[in-house]
Amino acid sequence: MEINRSSLRKIRGLIVFTILLLIGLYRFDVVLSSIGYILHVLFPLILGCAIAFILSVPMERIRKVLFAKALKQATGKKAQHLEKLATPISLLVSIILVLALLFVVTAMVLPQLATTVTDLAQSLPEKVPRLVTKFKGLLAAYPDILSWLDGIKIDWQQLIKTVADFFKTGAGNFFDSTIGVAKGILSGFATFFIAFVFACYILLQKETLGRQSRKLLFAFLTEKRAQQVIEICGLTHRTFTNFFTGQCLDAVILGTMFFIVMVIFRFPYALLVGVLITFTALIPIFGAFFGCLIGTLLILTVSPAQALTFVILFLILQQIEGNLIYPRIVGGSVGLPSIWVLAAITVGGSLFGVIGMIVFIPIVSVVYTLLRETTNYRLKEKQIDVK
């Protein structure tokens, strides 16, 4: 059998790939540590890409509102000047809007949070003895447990001595940990600053970066493969954009619903719980339940009856949101069946926590769309109609 140059190149590539795979499996721990080190080094750039993607959503809409009509009507040098100004002005307005939103939310939540902490600090010393009395009343039917609790003796002198020894030996450790925390905070600010600057550069030069990326693809891949990669990247961008936009809109609607209903029924901490549920609802499916848990604990300190009513209210609003609002806003935007949404959240949460829950839904949606299109194309080629 005659082996041409193309076949020889493929065989050589397969041999190199096999050798690298065997080495990687043999020293898997080294591979994992190397990947972790590379991700640690590239983390500011990865974070910058994430910030750029988040800012690009409002930036594109602002660009269309402010400059779309003017760019269509302008010609010559005027069009060039507008094109140069459109991107930086849209980016600046997007950053100002995001900062204003964060400021408004903080200004609304922090006073409410401070009031809540003050109220809890004042009410808990009075309510704890009452709760203990009620608890003992419930245990009155079980005298053995009650006598066991009464028989518990606490050596206060030993407890005070233990606490004093802890502070003596732990003062140095506390000082060291404080320095470590301060270094961590400074490092975090530096990382975020680098990521933010990198994100601004990406957004300001995205047309140039896109053109350079297309040149690289067409230079090193066949035209068909390069076009496929561009289509997949476009599908990924649309899916992620639609998902995050829909998820944010759904969370705002759910938090607003809770705030309005809690104000109507005169629940305590309406604003705080509404904002809390808005942020926790950004985590698909399970996020709002964390907000419900914290809200229930807060209301429980004021009125156990209202806490129970709040749980019932949550279940009703969650059903409305899950069956009517979420499928229309988010479900249609990603085109992913509910079973695969649940699978994506489960796998993503197991691997990467909360971030994995959020990111894996659009990733699985892209894979699902590509697999569906490929499957339908192959069935059409084979002229098979599966029902």
N, C-alpha and C positions, 0 to 999 in steps of 0.2 A: 504494500500500500504506500503510495507516494504521499509524503507529508510536506505540505507547502508552508510558507512562512507564517501565515495566519494561524494554522493549526499548531505549529510549533510554539507560537506566542501564547496560545491558549493553554497548551500543556504545561509550559513553563510557569505561567501564572497560577495554574491549579496546584502545581508542586509547591511553589512558594507559599500559597495560601494554606495548604495542608501542613507544611512545616511550622508556620506561624501559629496555626490553630493548636497543634500538638504542644508547642512550647507554652502557649497561653494556658492550656489545660493543666500542664505539668506544674507550672508556677502561677497558679490562679490567684494566690494571695498577693503576689507581686503585681499582677495585672490590676487587681482591685485597688491596691494602694496607689499605684501609678495613676489610675483613673481619678481616684479621690484627690490626689495632689493637683492634677491638671484642672479639675473642676474648681478646686480652691483658688488656684491662680487666676482662672478665667471668670470667677464669680462676679467681679464688678462689671465685666463686659456682658455677661449673661443677664445680670440685673438691669444693665443699661438697655439691652434689647427688649426686656419685658416692659420697662418704663416707656420706651419709645413706642411699643405697640399700644399700650394703654392710652398714651397721649395722642396717638395717631387717629383714634376713633373720633374724639371731638374736633381734632384739628381738621380732618377732611370735611366734616360737616360745616365748620366755620368757614373754611376756604370756599366751599360751594355757595354759602349764603352771601359772603362778602365780595367774592371776586369772580364767580362763574359768569354772571351776566356781563360784567365789565371786560373780561378777557375775550368773550365772544365778539364784542363790538369793537374792541381796540385793534389797531393794525400798526405795523412797523415798529418804530422805537418805543412807542407808548405801550404796545403789547409786551415788549421785552422788559420794560421797566416794571410793569404790573406783575409779570411772571416772577421777576426777582423779588418783588416786595410781598407777594402773596404768601409764600411759605413762611418767612420769618414772622410776619404779622399774625398769621393764623396760629403759629406755634406760641407766640407771646400771649395772645388772647386765651388760648387753651390753658396755659400754665396759670394765668391770672384767674380763670374760672375755677380750676381745680383747687387753687389755694383759697379762693373765696368760699368755695363749698366746704372745705375743711375748717376754715375759720368759723363759718356760721354754725356748723355742726358742733364744733368744740365750744363755742360761746353758748350754745343751747344746752349742751349736755353737762359741761363742767359745773355750772351753778346748781343744776338739778342733782348732780352726783354729790356735790359738797353738802347740799341740804339733806340728801338721803343718808349720808354717813353720819351727819350730826344727829338726825332723828334716831337712827339706829343706836348711836352711842348713848343717847339719853333714855331711850325706851327699853333697851335690852336689860340693864340692871334691875328694872322693875318687873320685866316680864319673865325673866329666867326663874325667879323663885315661884312665880305662879305656875309656870310650866312644870317645874319640879313637883309642886304640890299636886297638880293634875295627874302627873305621871305616877306619883305614889298612890293617888286615888284609884287609878286604873289597875295598879298592882295590888290593891287591897284584897282582891279575890285570890291572890297568890301569896299567902303569908310567908312561904319559904323564901321566895325571891326577895321580899321586902326585908325579912330578917337578915338575909345575906348582905343586902345593901347597907343596912344599919350596922352590921358587924364589921364593915370595912373601916379600918383605922389607918389614919395617915400620920406618919411621923414628921411633923412640920419642921422640927429642928434639923433632922437629916435632910429633908427636902431643901431647906434654906442653905445648908452647908453644901449640898450638891450643886445648887445654882451658883453659889459664890465660887466654888472651885471651877465651875464651867467658865465663868467670866474671867477668872484669873488666867486659866490656861488658854481660853479662847480669844483673849484680847489681841494677842499677836496674830492669830489666824484671821480674826475679823479685820484687822488692819490690812493684812496681806490681801484678803479677798476684796476689800474696798478698793485697793489700788488696782487689783485685777479687773474689777467691774468698771472702774474709771477708764482703764486702758481699753476695755472692750467697747465702751460707749464711744470713745474717741475714734477707735478703729472703725466702728459701725458708721459714724458720721462721715469719715474719710471715704469709706467704701461707697456710701450712698452718693456723696458729692461726685466722685469719679464716675459712677454709673449714670448720674443725672447729666453730667457734661457729655458723656458718650452718647446718651440718648438724644440730646439736642443736636449733636453732630450728625447722627443717623437721620433724624427728621429733616434737618436743613439740607442734607446732601442725598436724600433717598433716591431722587431721579438719577443722579450720577452713579450711586451704588447699584441701582437696578440695571442701568445700562452696562456697567462693568461686569456684573454677574451674568447677564445674558451673553456678553462677549466670551466669558470664560466657558460657559456651557457649550456654546456653538463651536468654540475652538477645540475643546477636548472630547466632545461627544459627537455622535452622529446627529444630523439635523432632526431625525425622528425622536431620538432619545432626549435631546435638548428641549424639544417642544413638549414632550411628555412631562419632563421635570418642571417646566414653566407652568403647565396646566395644573400639576399637583400642587405647586406652591401657591398658585392663585386660589385653588379650591381650599387649601389649608387656611389662607388668610381670610377668605370670605367666611369660612365656618367659625374660626376663632372670633372674628369681629361680630358676627351675628349672635354667637353664644354669649359673649361677655356683655354685649349691649342688651340682649334679652334678659340675662340673669340680673343685671343691675336694675333694669326697669321692673322686673318682677319683684325684687327685694324692696324697692321703693314703694310699690303698690301695696305689698303685704304689710310693711311697717306703717304706712299711712292708714290702712284699714284698721290695724290694731289701735293706733293712736285715737282715731275718730270714735271707734266703738268704746274704748276705755274712758274717753272724756264724756260720752253720752251716758254711760252707766256709772260715772263717777268713781272709777278705780283710782287708787293711788299710783304715783310714779308713771303716769300715762306717757309723758314725753320720753322719759328715760327708757322705758320698756319698748316704746315704738322705735326709737333709734337703735336700741340694742338688737331688736328682731330684724331691723333693716340690714344691719351689718352681718349678723349671723346667718341670715337667709341667703347671703352670697354663696354659702356652701350648699350645693344642690341637695335637695330632698331632706337631709338630716339637720342642716344648719339651724332652721327655725326652732327645732326642738331644744337646742341648747339655750336659745333666747327665752323659750317658754320656761325652762327649768329655773334660770336665774330670775326671771320675772315672778315666778311662783314663790320663790324663796323670799324675794323682797316684799311681795304683798302679804305673805304669811306672817311677817313681823307686825303687820298692821291689823289684819283680819283674816283668820283661817277660813271663814265662810267665803269671803271675797276671793281668796286664793283658789278654793275649789271651783267657784264660778269662773275664774279666769282660765283654769284648765279646760273647762267645758267650752268656754268661748274660743279658746285656742283650737280645740279640735274641730269646731264648726268652721272657723275661718280657714283653717288648714285644708279642710275638705273642699271648700270653695276655691281656694287658691290652687290646690293640687289638681282638681278635676276640670276647672274652667279657665283659670288664668294661665297657669304654667304651661299646659300643652299648647295654647295658642301663641304665647309669647316666645317661649324657649324651645318647646318641642318641635314646632315647625321650623325654627331657625336652624336647627342642626340636623333635622330629618332622621333622628335615631329612635328606634322603638324603645319603649319603657324598660324592657328586660335588659337591653344593652346599656341603657343609662345606669341602671342599678349595678350591672356588672362592672362598668367603668369606674363608678364611685367606689365600689368595694376593692377592686385591684389598685386603683390610684391611691386610696386611703391607706391600704396596707403597705404600699411601697414608699410613698412620699408624704403621708399625712394629709393635712388640709389642702395644701397646694396640689397634691396629686388628685384629690377629689375634684378640684375645679378644672385642672388642665386635662385630665384624662377623658372627659366627656367629648370635647371637640376632637381630640386625637382619635378616639374610637370612632367618632362620626366620620372623619376623613377616611379611615381604613374601611369602614362599613360601606361608604359611598364608592370607593375605588373597587372593592371586592364585588359589589353589586353590579357596577358597570362592566367589569371584566367578565363576570359570570354570564350576564345577559349577552355580551358580545360573543363569547364562545358558544353559547347555546344557539345564537342566531347563525353563526358560521356552520354549526353542525345540523342546522335546520331541525332542532328539537324544541318542541313546545311542551314545557313541563307545567302542569296545573296542580 
